[in-house]
Amino acid sequence: MAEFYDTHAHLDYPDFAGELDQVIARATDAGITKLVAIATNLESSRKVLEIADRFPSVYAVIGWHPTDVGDAPDDIRPALFELGRHPKVVAIGETGLDYYRLPSKQSGGKSTDDEVYKADQAGLFRQHLEVAAELGLNCVIHQRDCFEETLAEFEPFSSKVRGVFHCFANDPESMRHVLSLGSLVSFTGILTFKNGANIRETLSATPLDRFMLETDSPFLTPEPYRGKRCEPAYVKEISVVAAQVKQCSTEELSVATCETARRFFKKL
């Protein structure tokens, strides 16, 4: 059986409460030998570290998600420095920018609120990048409806920090821009969707050694399980489609993606 990693899963979410042993066992049975648990705030960061301590196959990424910037401390760096020295912390994140639900789109929101929201997200993102550079870690980057803005914030740090632009859904030209900075992209179960032809096109153009696979569990469940909760075992289904797109065997895909993940997450 070909070995794969799930490089982005939210194992601390309530969706998995009381069932983590079984979820991780199913992943192991499916050949998913390493899992990267992604945090979304400081409480979440502590939870994913607890999970990583409990399960040998699980590693942690700590940080604060951009859509929750309104609840973030003014300076998250001291907490990230403290938690980031844990031996199973393999990256900082998930961090970045997200303009999908701007305040002006909400009831009573104003365009002036958007500028504050964007500035706050950018400041939070930079704090993560500063910590990552200081600790010698890479970043898991979230971007939605703001690819160019995310790149503009990231590029000044690109000589010190590599990023993986997770759940990548942009075009091949955008992918090549990310790769030109020494960073990576990562693909989810969207690859398997009937309406995911654009994602498959980008994957087809991505070099075999410059991307990783992820589930983004509990979201983005691949075919044939759409409509159900996603879990790390389903990397297996994603890998089958990815191998078809790349016109390689699952064994070749396994070697390439796992080696890429180990180079990016150096503590794996």
N, C-alpha and C positions, 0 to 999 in steps of 0.2 A: 504493500500500500504506500502510495506517495505521501510524503510528509508535507504539511503546510502549517503556517502560523496565522492566527487572527491578530492583526496588528492594531485593531481598534474596536474595542467592545466596552460597553458601559455596564460592567458586571455588578456595580453597586446599586443599580436602579431597582426600585421595588418589584419590577417585573420578574426578577430572579430570586426574590426573598424566599428563604426556606428551601431553595432548590439548587443551590450552587453546586453541591456535591454531584448531583445528577447531571447538571449542565456540563460541568467540566469532564465528567466521565464520558458523556456522549461525544464531546469534542475529541477526547483521547481515542475513543473507539473509531472515530472518523478519520484519524490520522492528523488531527490538529494538535500539535505537540507543545506549542507555546502560545500564550494569550497575553495581550497587552491591554490592561484595564485602564480606561481613560477617565479622568476626573473632570468635573464641571465647576467646582467651587472648593473652598477649603475643607468643609465637612466631607464632601465627596473625596477629596484627596486623601484624607485620613482613612476613609473607608476602603479605598482601593489599595492602600498600603496594608491594611489589615487582611484583605483578601490575598494580596501577594505574599504576605507572611504565612498565610495558612496553606496555600497551594504552591508547590514547587514549580509548576508550569506557568504560573501567572506572574507578570511584571506590571509595574505601575507607571503611569504618566500623571503628573500633578499640575493643576492649574485652575483657571477660572474662565468659564465660557463667556464669549463676548455678549451674548444676548441677556446675560444676567449682570451686566455691568452696573446697573443701578443699585445692586446690593453689595458690590465689591468694596473692600476697604480702600481708602485713598492710596495707601502704599501696601501692596501685597508682597513686596520683595522680601521682607524679613521672614514671613511665614514660608515662602517658597524656598528660601535659602535653608531654613531649618529642615523642612521636609525633604528637600532635594538631595540631601546628603545620605539619605537612606540607601543601602546597597542595592535595593531592587527598583529604585527609580531610574527609568531608562530614558526619559525625556521630559520636557516641560510642555504643558498644554492640557486640554485643547484650548488654544488661544487664537486670536485673529480678529476678523471683522465680520459683521453680518448686518446688511441693510435691508433684509427681507421684510421685517416688521418695524418700520420706522414709526416714531411717535405720531407723526402727522397722519398716518394711516389709521390710527386708533381714534376712538370717540373723544372729541375735545382736544385732540392733538394739534400742534401748530408746527409750521415749517421751521421756526426758530428752535423748537425742541429737537428737531432732527440734527441740527448742527452741534448742539451740546452732546447729544447721544453719540454722534460720530466721533467727536473729540474725546469723549470719555473712553470709548472703545479703543481708539488709537493709543491713548495714554496707557491703558491697561495692557494692550498688546506689547508696547515698548518695554514695560516693566518685565514681562515674561522673557522677552528677548535678552534683556540685560542680565537677568538671572541665568538664563541658559548659557550665555557667553561666559559668564564668570565661573559657572560650574562645569563647563566643558560638555554640556549636553545639547542635544538637538531639540527641535520644536515640532509638535503636532499642530498643524495650522488649519483653522476653519475659515472658510470664506464663502459668503453667499451674496450674490448680487453686488459684488464689489471687488472683482478680481484685480483690477488695476490699482485700486486704492490699497488693497492688501499688499501687493507687490511693492508699492511705493514705501510703505512702512517697513517691509522686510528687507529690502535691498541694502540699506545702510549696514545691516548686520550680517549680510550673506557671506562675508569673508570669515566670520567667526562662528556662525551657527548655520547648520543645514536645517531645512524644513521638509516635512512631508505634507503636501497639500492633500488632505484626506478627502474621501468621498468625491473624487475629482469628476467633474461633469462639464468641463470646459472643452474647447476645441483643440485640435492638434497644435495650432500656433501658440496657444496659451501654454500647453504642455511643454512645448520646446522652450518657451521663455523660462519656465520653472527649472527645467533641466539645465539651462545655460548658467544658472546661478549655483549649480552643484547640488540642487535639491531634487526631491522625488515627488511622484504622485502615487495615489493609492486608489484602488477600485473596489466597489462594493457590489452587492447583489443587483444593483441597477443594470449591470452588464447582462443579466439574464432576462430583463423585462422585454416584452414585445416592442415597447416604445423606447428602448434603450439603444437604438441603432447609432445615435450620435456618440454614445459612450464607447461602444464597440469600435467605432471609427477612430476615436482617440487612442484607445488601447492598441489597436492595430499599428498605429504610427509610433508608439512608445517602445524604445529599445527594451529587450527582454530583461536587462539587468538594471532598469531604472524605475521600476514600480513595485509596489507591494499589494497584497490582497487583504481585505478587511470585511467584517460584517456590519460594523456600526450597530451591533446588537444593542437594544432590542428592536431596532428600526430596519427598514429596507430589506425585508425578507425576500430571498431569491425564489425564483421558480424552482421546483413545483410547490413551494410552501407559502406562496403569497397569501396574505390574509391572516397568517398565524404570527406569533411572536418569533422574531429572529433570534438565533443563538449561534455561538461560535462553531458548532459542528457544521454549519451550512457553508463554511468556507469551501468544503468539498464540492458543493454544487457550483459555487462561483468559479472554482478552479477548472472544472470541466469546460465551461463556456470560455474562460480565459485561454485555455490551451487550444480550443478550436479557433478562436480569433487569431492567436499568435501562430497557428499552424505548427504546433510542437506537441510533444507528448506531455502528459501530466508529470512524468518523472523529470523531464527537462525543465518544466515550469517550476516544479518543486525546488530543484537545485538553485535556480536563478533567484526566485523570490525569497527563499529562506536565507540565502547568502546576502542578498540586498538588505534584508531586515537586520541581520546580524551586524552588518557594517554600519547601518544607521543607528540602531539601538545597541550600542557597544557592549552593554552588560547582559545581553541575552545569552 
